[in-house]
Amino acid sequence: MALADEQCRLVRAAAPLSPQEARELARSVPQWSPAEKQIEREFKFSDFRQAMAFVNQVADLAEEEGHHPDIFISYSRVRLTLSTHKVGGLSRSDFILAAKVDRAAGEAGPSIKG
């Protein structure tokens, strides 16, 4: 089963992923940059309106999944950061939501540049 087909709500993490587990899952979302306790990705759009439409799409997806990214908006750029605060690091849910965002970004069409 692909990560994007899993559900964050079904993941019950008691501890953060090990570095090796995080590296393995990161292969499924190669456009996301891993850091010690988070993953992030920046998206670029043609204008503010398209960026905000994408942010709203991500917000709806996050609510459905019960897992919420930190969202940073600067005109036509959107940076998403994922981490599981409850465990103080990365969990499988972070990678699941990243995969779902990537799928949504692919469906959004040519307005996304990154």
LINVEN-V975336 format. One record per residue. RES is the residue in one small letter. D_CENTER is the distance of its C-alpha to the mean C-alpha in Angstrom with 2 decimals. Layout:
# LINVEN-V975336
((RES/D_CENTER) (RES/D_CENTER))
This chain:
# LINVEN-V975336
((m/17.91) (a/14.71) (l/11.45) (a/10.44) (d/13.80) (e/13.42) (q/13.02) (c/11.36) (r/14.66) (l/16.65) (v/15.30) (r/17.66) (a/17.00) (a/20.00) (a/19.21) (p/16.46) (l/16.02) (s/18.68) (p/18.05) (q/19.18) (e/16.91) (a/13.82) (r/15.36) (e/15.99) (l/12.51) (a/11.26) (r/13.72) (s/11.78) (v/8.92) (p/11.48) (q/10.15) (w/7.87) (s/10.49) (p/11.28) (a/13.40) (e/15.56) (k/13.55) (q/9.98) (i/7.60) (e/7.02) (r/7.42) (e/10.10) (f/11.14) (k/14.90) (f/16.90) (s/20.64) (d/21.04) (f/19.98) (r/20.40) (q/17.93) (a/15.31) (m/16.02) (a/16.02) (f/12.45) (v/11.54) (n/13.66) (q/12.08) (v/8.59) (a/10.89) (d/12.74) (l/10.05) (a/9.02) (e/12.80) (e/13.46) (e/11.34) (g/12.63) (h/9.49) (h/8.60) (p/6.57) (d/9.23) (i/9.85) (f/12.53) (i/14.64) (s/17.58) (y/19.48) (s/17.88) (r/14.94) (v/11.57) (r/9.58) (l/6.29) (t/6.69) (l/5.71) (s/9.07) (t/11.40) (h/14.25) (k/16.59) (v/16.92) (g/16.62) (g/14.09) (l/11.56) (s/11.83) (r/11.18) (s/9.14) (d/6.30) (f/6.67) (i/7.50) (l/4.71) (a/2.88) (a/6.54) (k/7.11) (v/5.44) (d/7.41) (r/10.20) (a/10.40) (a/10.54) (g/13.21) (e/15.02) (a/15.14) (g/17.66) (p/19.11) (s/18.21) (i/14.98) (k/16.28) (g/13.56))
